[in-house]
Amino acid sequence: MHWLEQRPDDAMAGAFDTIAPQPLVTIDAAAFRNAMSRLGAAVHVITTAGAAGRGGLTATAICSVSDAPPTLLVCLNRRSQAAPVLQQNGAFCVNTLAAADAAIADLFAGRTGVPREERFALGEWTTLATGCPVLASAVVAFDCRTIDVKAVGSHNVIFGVVEAVRLGQDEASLVYHNRGYKQV
């Protein structure tokens, strides 16, 4: 039996069920976005390649899930043009950007109007295990195979097992804080 088939589903039972009283009482979406802008977060370019084509997007909602097996998650708005491509390909690479890569962050955020495939003209790209684009200047790149997707609100939470990692130069990372780029 493959290890993916041995996942302890019973341990996850109820993990994504709403446990708060119904109906949920929340703050205004604009107030939430404003508050979240105060949280500094590393800037990543999430790339994918496969039968559905090549694509990428800029994201900050990334985190480690487990080291056994090495797993991380990416939160992706379902309205993103890259969302269906990433889901169909079943693989992605998290490229953590260096401080000097703000132009690449803007490009993959769609701020420049450059079409999806042409975005890879900026920067030097290679591949690892999954065939997804890996940015040569990335501080670190996590090459992942999608193992699960959960819909939460307007986003998909995409879980990926890390098949390969590439450590880049030990240099400052690009961080997004208070609606602007900073270096850490």
Salt bridges, closest charged atoms under 4 A:
ASP9 OD1 - ARG7 NH2 3.67
ASP106 OD1 - ARG111 NH1 2.55
GLU117 OE2 - ARG54 NH2 2.66
ASP148 OD2 - ARG7 NH2 3.68
ASP148 OD2 - LYS150 NZ 3.78
GLU163 OE2 - ARG145 NE 3.15
